[in-house]
Amino acid sequence: MITLKNLSAEEYMLPGNAACPGCASVASLRIALKVLGPRTIVTIPACCSSVIQGYYPKSPARVPFLNTAFAATAASASGILAALEIKGREGINVLGWAGDGGTADIGIQALSGAAERNENFIYICYDNEAYMNTGTQGSSATPRGAVTTTTVTGKKEKKKNVPEIMIAHEIPYVATACAAYPLDFAEKIRKALSMKGLKYIHLLSPCPPGWRFPAEKTVEIGKLAVSTGAWILYEWSEGKYTLTGLSKGMTKKSSRKPLKEYLTAQGRFSRLSEEETKALQEDVDTQWDRFNKKLVESGTAPTG
Amino acid sequence: MILTGNYAVSYGVKVARAEVVAAYPITPQTQIIEKLAELIAKGDLRAKYIRVESEHSAMAACIAAEACGARAFTATSSHGLAYMSELVFWAGMGRFPVTMAVVNRTLAPPWSIWNEHTDLLAQRDAGWVIMMCSSAQEAYDTAIQAFRIAEDERLLQPVMYGLDAFSLSHTAENVDLLDQSVVDGFLPKLDPAKLPVYMDPDNPITFGNLLGPDAMMEFRHLTKEAFDRAPAVIEQVAQEFSKISGRPQTGLFDDYRCSDAEVALVAIGASSGDAMDAADNLRDRGVRAGVIRLKAIRPFPGREVRERIGGVKAIAVVDRDYSYGFGGIIGGELSSCLKGGVHRYVAGLGGRDITIGDFEGMMDDALSKAERGEDAKEVWWGLKELA
């Protein structure tokens, strides 16, 4: 179990990078590398994290980064693995680190292919719920109601459920995480490292400029995503769903904060009418009703 | 051994000890990757086969494998190559010495599986060495030499080579195979220390992060300089391969009876043998005809070809490809290297046969126009009324 005490004090992300103030993704990559350690190769497609690295000839990290094309993260990771295996280079972790556009949209084909082949690497999607690097265009991971520059009156469609798509591939491990809970995220990476095959972690990554909240509120917004039940922290392995962290106490509607608290804290939801806010609250309640059934089927529903 | 052009590539890749093969099937390339999958499964080739879900992923995986020190190969054709194109550029601009066989096929619509060279030529600005094979033997020989060329320290750029759909890919010929030990002596193991990009946790680097306008031109100029050295690399590799194989090798191009020619025809690919037969027929009729068969298209041997045929009365160029709004691609490229016009013949699009008689006709046509002082013009050879 990873705790603040045993989380590595080593830093593999170097100080000074081109991230926006309050960026959750770069803070989470820092945590991820602490768990993965120095024997890691990271491959990254076009996304915020490709810009965060800064300009050549500077390097952002103390581990090798292989940048690749937008759609190619999982294929690139597969090529790294194949080479490491055939060259007998053992004990090197491979991480695919991509945004929601590079995962839920343009990269899903390569990801699905790698999952079907059960390639032995960890894929982390840091989900800031839009194309933030290009200036907040809507993605399939943008939630219903959110304003982006291409969903100007608020997105009408629901967020694509990529973790469930990955579960359908029956890979060894799928988990969700939230950047506001770094130890929960770190523990999930630690677990993933202990398994062979493709491990998928979907990290909610609050984005101050894209979600339109003050940069110092990143953690607060992330916590609200979980405490209102909008984002569920869980893991799935061998057919079983298990809640983690704060979400363990969220199965009952009465234990969840009203979604409104999460929505009104962000400018991207400022256009919502009372009616639309109510509809989104119903979405969250339905999401939990369905999830609770999965917990019952898994035999992991909290008692009492 | 009797092999199709496709299988000749597979056996060439095997004896070259490719270590990672990432590929996606497309007609008429499938035999290449089926044979490699079989050789790997049987343990005859020690390599990893990645059964990717697309050509885009195939090249991404090959690039990543090269970045981790493994010799990588893929094969594709037409739509697959077009789909892969983003990563084709990534390999070229990133200087990853991947090699790739491209079975030349027409791009749809309408659907067609037959021969055309536009697929290969549309990738000509991607920073790859591009070659065209003319026989199954040459496909085998090129598959081996491609790795030597790509991995040469003076070059370090990827290499793709074309095989005409069916007329070469699926036509069986006798192919002389080389012993493993002979090829091992010719093609040393890939040394990671020589790679421009090597992913090593003990010496971590970042590949491909942002580069501003202040240095991009200088990066591109490094690649340009590598290509300036490419002709010498290709010629040297061909000479050394001639020695180990006992078969004289073409480096940049073949010159067939051009030294005293009054008409020279320039062609690429498998039908160039028919063009040479046509030149013989013309000579039987008293017309001094010759053929230049380009093997290398990038680097384009314009200067070298000009030295051979710059002074002939008429030059005919055959294009089994087309750049709409411009013309045949090889004809256009050659025109830029020669004084005076070339007679440009667009032929064989969509896999239509180009016969020995067609080649004779083109040379006759070019020579008679030149003798009449007519300007060189583009001709769509054998064009019919649509039914």
Interface residues (C-beta under 8 A of the other chain):
Chain A: P38 R39 T40 I41 T43 S50 V51 Q53 G54 Y55 Y56 K58 S59 P60 A61 R62 V63 P64 F65 L66 N67 T68 A69 A71 A72 A74 A75 S76 A77 S78 G79 I80 A82 A83 L84 E85 I86 K87 R89 I92 Q109 A110 S112 G113 E116 R117
Chain B: E19 V20 A22 R46 A47 K48 I50 R51 V52 E53 S54 H56 S57 A58 A60 A61 C62 I63 A64 A65 E66 A67 C68 G69 A70 A72 E86 L87 W90 V197 M199 D200 P201 P204 I205 T206 F207 G208 N209 L210 L211 G212 A215
